[in-house]
Amino acid sequence: MDDSTNKIYLTWRDVDDLITRLIPSLQKHDFDIVLAITRGGIVPSAIISERLGVQQVLVASVDFYEDEELNLDWPVFMQFPSDSALRGRSVLIVDDIWDRGKEVVSVTERVELAGGRPMSVVLHYKPHRSLFPQRSPTFYAQETEDWIVYPWEVERGQLGV
């Protein structure tokens, strides 16, 4: 975070307002599965799945390891649903923020490879930082350049305001 970036602390009401804004667009689709990207997507996916009435909520945990020789970051999936759980299913991939986009894009591609039909949703989208200029989340509540601190995040031992 540089000095020109605003740090925004969201309240639970702010999060509720963002999700409420997203629900009408999401309700136009019939999702079989909500797939939460850990850790940031867990809370929003629980709220979204409840509001959409989607009972099957799964988790994807992905991390990236740098290959200095090839100058690439490789996704490593610590946890991911089986291909058979995704095949032929409409999957809503949920994360809190699309910063560089690596997590959402990697999970989306893996769902596609398994034969699922993915769409993605985030609360905040940062197109100016995205590594994928030709891609974006399917749905997002707000574009931002700010540093967002969600109420479920711990910072220096304190919960966000």
C-alpha positions as CSV (number, residue, x, y, z in Angstrom):
1,M,0.0,0.0,0.0
2,D,1.5,3.4,-1.0
3,D,0.8,6.7,0.7
4,S,-1.8,7.7,-1.8
5,T,-4.0,4.7,-1.2
6,N,-7.0,5.2,1.1
7,K,-7.5,2.5,3.8
8,I,-11.2,1.9,4.2
9,Y,-12.6,-0.1,7.2
10,L,-15.9,-1.6,6.4
11,T,-18.6,-2.3,8.9
12,W,-20.9,-5.3,8.8
13,R,-23.6,-3.0,7.5
14,D,-21.4,-2.0,4.6
15,V,-20.8,-5.6,3.7
16,D,-24.6,-6.3,4.0
17,D,-25.2,-3.3,1.6
18,L,-22.7,-4.6,-0.9
19,I,-24.2,-8.1,-0.9
20,T,-27.8,-6.7,-1.1
21,R,-26.7,-4.8,-4.2
22,L,-25.4,-8.1,-5.8
23,I,-28.4,-10.3,-5.0
24,P,-30.8,-9.2,-7.8
25,S,-28.2,-10.0,-10.5
26,L,-27.3,-13.3,-8.8
27,Q,-30.9,-14.4,-8.6
28,K,-31.2,-14.4,-12.4
29,H,-29.1,-17.6,-12.3
30,D,-29.7,-21.0,-10.9
31,F,-26.5,-21.9,-9.1
32,D,-26.0,-25.5,-7.9
33,I,-22.9,-24.8,-5.8
34,V,-21.4,-21.8,-4.1
35,L,-17.6,-22.2,-4.0
36,A,-15.8,-20.1,-1.4
37,I,-12.2,-19.1,-1.9
38,T,-10.5,-19.2,1.4
39,R,-10.1,-17.2,3.5
40,G,-11.7,-14.0,2.2
41,G,-14.6,-15.6,0.4
42,I,-15.9,-17.7,3.3
43,V,-18.0,-15.0,5.0
44,P,-19.5,-13.5,1.8
45,S,-20.2,-17.0,0.4
46,A,-22.1,-18.0,3.6
47,I,-24.3,-14.9,3.3
48,I,-24.8,-15.2,-0.4
49,S,-25.6,-18.9,-0.3
50,E,-28.2,-18.2,2.4
51,R,-29.9,-15.4,0.5
52,L,-29.9,-17.5,-2.8
53,G,-31.0,-20.7,-1.1
54,V,-28.0,-22.6,-2.4
55,Q,-27.4,-25.4,0.1
56,Q,-24.2,-26.9,-1.3
57,V,-21.3,-24.7,-0.2
58,L,-17.8,-25.9,-1.0
59,V,-14.3,-24.5,-0.3
60,A,-11.3,-23.9,-2.6
61,S,-8.0,-23.1,-1.0
62,V,-5.3,-21.8,-3.4
63,D,-1.9,-20.4,-2.8
64,F,0.8,-19.3,-5.2
65,Y,4.5,-20.2,-5.3
66,E,6.9,-18.3,-7.3
67,D,9.1,-20.0,-9.8
68,E,12.0,-17.6,-10.1
69,E,13.6,-19.5,-12.9
70,L,10.5,-19.1,-15.2
71,N,9.3,-15.9,-13.5
72,L,5.9,-17.3,-12.9
73,D,3.6,-17.9,-9.9
74,W,2.1,-21.4,-9.9
75,P,-1.2,-22.0,-8.2
76,V,-1.2,-24.8,-5.6
77,F,-4.6,-26.0,-4.5
78,M,-4.5,-27.0,-0.9
79,Q,-8.2,-27.9,-0.9
80,F,-10.5,-28.2,-3.9
81,P,-13.8,-30.1,-4.6
82,S,-13.5,-33.3,-6.7
83,D,-14.2,-33.0,-10.5
84,S,-17.3,-35.2,-10.1
85,A,-18.7,-32.7,-7.6
86,L,-18.4,-29.9,-10.2
87,R,-19.0,-31.6,-13.5
88,G,-22.2,-30.3,-15.2
89,R,-22.9,-28.0,-12.3
90,S,-23.4,-24.2,-12.2
91,V,-20.9,-22.9,-9.8
92,L,-20.8,-19.5,-8.2
93,I,-17.2,-18.7,-7.1
94,V,-17.1,-16.2,-4.2
95,D,-14.2,-14.1,-2.9
96,D,-14.1,-10.8,-1.1
97,I,-11.9,-8.9,-3.5
98,W,-10.3,-9.2,-6.9
99,D,-7.0,-7.4,-6.4
100,R,-4.7,-9.0,-9.0
101,G,-7.2,-11.7,-9.9
102,K,-5.0,-14.7,-9.6
103,E,-7.2,-16.6,-7.1
104,V,-10.5,-16.1,-8.9
105,V,-9.0,-16.8,-12.3
106,S,-7.2,-20.0,-11.1
107,V,-10.3,-21.4,-9.4
108,T,-12.5,-20.5,-12.4
109,E,-10.1,-22.3,-14.8
110,R,-10.0,-25.4,-12.5
111,V,-13.8,-25.5,-12.3
112,E,-14.0,-25.2,-16.2
113,L,-11.4,-28.1,-16.5
114,A,-13.6,-30.2,-14.2
115,G,-16.6,-29.6,-16.5
116,G,-18.4,-27.1,-14.3
117,R,-20.0,-23.8,-15.4
118,P,-18.4,-21.1,-13.3
119,M,-19.4,-17.6,-12.6
120,S,-17.6,-15.4,-10.1
121,V,-18.6,-12.7,-7.7
122,V,-16.5,-10.4,-5.5
123,L,-17.5,-7.5,-3.3
124,H,-14.7,-5.3,-4.6
125,Y,-12.9,-5.2,-8.0
126,K,-9.6,-3.5,-8.6
127,P,-9.2,-3.3,-12.4
128,H,-6.2,-1.1,-12.1
129,R,-4.3,-3.9,-10.3
130,S,-5.6,-6.9,-12.2
131,L,-3.1,-9.1,-13.9
132,F,-5.8,-10.2,-16.3
133,P,-6.9,-7.1,-18.4
134,Q,-9.1,-9.2,-20.6
135,R,-11.0,-10.8,-17.6
136,S,-13.0,-9.6,-14.7
137,P,-15.3,-11.1,-12.2
138,T,-18.8,-11.9,-13.6
139,F,-20.4,-9.9,-10.8
140,Y,-19.0,-7.3,-8.4
141,A,-20.5,-4.8,-6.1
142,Q,-18.0,-2.0,-6.3
143,E,-14.8,-0.9,-8.2
144,T,-12.2,0.6,-6.0
145,E,-8.6,1.7,-5.8
146,D,-8.7,1.7,-2.0
147,W,-7.2,-0.7,0.5
148,I,-10.3,-2.5,1.9
149,V,-10.3,-3.9,5.4
150,Y,-13.3,-6.2,6.0
151,P,-14.9,-6.6,9.4
152,W,-13.8,-10.3,9.6
153,E,-10.1,-9.5,9.0
154,V,-7.8,-9.1,11.9
155,E,-5.2,-6.4,11.8
156,R,-2.6,-6.0,14.5
157,G,-4.7,-7.9,16.9
158,Q,-7.7,-5.7,16.4
159,L,-10.9,-6.5,14.4
160,G,-11.7,-4.0,11.6
161,V,-14.2,-1.4,12.6
